[in-house]
Amino acid sequence: MSKKIIADESGKKKCVVQNHGKLTKEDIHDLAVFEERKNEPTISFDKLKAKLKSDGLI
């Protein structure tokens, strides 16, 4: 098992990722984005669908 440390632009450690395989750059980017956005408000799937319908996107 390998460990990778994800840091922000200033070098501050954001999280440690343990995996059983190789992480791609895209995987590491996704994990960093998840960490950055973890405190953002969420909405339910039903509210998301209603919003997309009202906006004419689905």
C-alpha positions as CSV (number, residue, x, y, z in Angstrom):
1,M,0.0,0.0,0.0
2,S,1.3,3.5,-0.8
3,K,0.6,6.8,0.7
4,K,0.4,10.2,-1.0
5,I,0.1,13.5,0.8
6,I,-2.0,16.2,-0.9
7,A,-0.9,19.8,-0.2
8,D,-2.3,23.1,-1.2
9,E,-0.3,25.8,-3.2
10,S,1.4,27.0,0.0
11,G,2.6,23.5,0.9
12,K,0.1,23.0,3.7
13,K,-0.9,19.3,4.0
14,K,-4.6,18.8,3.1
15,C,-5.0,15.1,3.3
16,V,-3.2,11.7,3.0
17,V,-4.4,9.2,0.4
18,Q,-3.8,5.5,0.9
19,N,-4.4,3.2,-2.0
20,H,-3.8,-0.2,-3.3
21,G,-3.0,0.8,-6.8
22,K,-1.4,3.6,-8.8
23,L,-3.1,7.1,-8.7
24,T,-3.2,9.1,-11.8
25,K,-2.8,12.9,-11.9
26,E,-6.5,13.1,-12.5
27,D,-7.2,11.1,-9.4
28,I,-5.0,13.3,-7.3
29,H,-6.6,16.4,-8.7
30,D,-10.1,15.0,-8.0
31,L,-9.1,14.3,-4.4
32,A,-7.7,17.8,-3.9
33,V,-11.0,19.3,-5.3
34,F,-13.0,17.1,-2.9
35,E,-11.0,18.4,0.0
36,E,-11.4,22.0,-1.1
37,R,-15.1,21.7,-1.5
38,K,-16.0,19.6,1.5
39,N,-17.6,22.5,3.5
40,E,-19.7,23.8,0.6
41,P,-23.5,23.5,1.0
42,T,-25.2,20.5,-0.6
43,I,-28.6,19.9,-2.2
44,S,-30.6,16.8,-2.6
45,F,-30.8,14.9,-5.9
46,D,-34.5,15.8,-6.2
47,K,-33.8,19.5,-5.8
48,L,-31.0,19.3,-8.4
49,K,-33.3,17.6,-10.9
50,A,-36.0,20.2,-10.3
51,K,-33.5,23.0,-10.8
52,L,-32.2,21.4,-14.0
53,K,-35.7,21.0,-15.3
54,S,-36.7,24.5,-14.4
55,D,-33.6,25.8,-16.2
56,G,-34.5,23.7,-19.3
57,L,-31.4,21.6,-19.1
58,I,-33.2,18.3,-18.8
